[in-house]
Amino acid sequence: MRTNNWHVMPAVIASGILSFSGVLIETAMNVTFPQLMTEFSVTTNAVQWIT
C-alpha cells in the first residue's frame, strides 16, 4: 500500500533550495578571490578559508 506523505514535500523543497543557494554562494565567493586578495594583501591559501 502506498501512502502520500504531503508533510515531507516542504522539507524536500527546502533542501533543494538550500543546496542551490549553497552552490551559488560558493561560486560567488570564488569569483571574489582576486578582489579579496588585493584588498587584504594575502595569498590564495589565506583567502580560501572563506569557502
C-alpha positions in Angstrom: 0.0 0.0 0.0 1.3 3.4 -1.0 0.8 6.4 1.2 1.4 10.0 0.3 3.3 12.0 2.9 2.5 15.5 2.0 4.2 16.9 5.0 7.5 15.6 3.7 7.3 17.7 0.5 8.1 21.1 2.1 11.3 19.6 3.6 12.3 18.2 0.2 11.7 21.6 -1.5 13.6 23.4 1.3 16.6 21.0 0.9 16.7 21.7 -2.8 16.6 25.5 -2.4 19.3 25.4 0.3 21.5 23.1 -1.9 21.2 25.5 -4.8 21.9 28.5 -2.6 25.0 26.9 -1.2 26.4 26.3 -4.7 25.5 29.8 -5.8 27.2 31.4 -2.7 30.3 29.3 -3.0 30.6 30.2 -6.7 30.1 33.9 -5.9 32.9 33.8 -3.3 35.3 32.1 -5.7 34.8 34.9 -8.1 35.7 37.5 -5.5 39.0 35.8 -4.6 41.2 38.2 -6.7 39.5 41.3 -5.2 39.8 39.9 -1.7 43.5 39.0 -2.2 44.2 42.5 -3.5 42.2 44.3 -0.7 43.8 42.4 2.1 47.2 41.7 0.5 47.1 38.0 1.2 47.8 34.8 -0.8 45.3 32.4 -2.3 45.8 30.0 0.5 45.0 32.6 3.1 41.8 33.7 1.3 40.4 30.2 0.7 39.2 29.8 4.3 36.1 31.7 3.3 34.7 28.8 1.4 
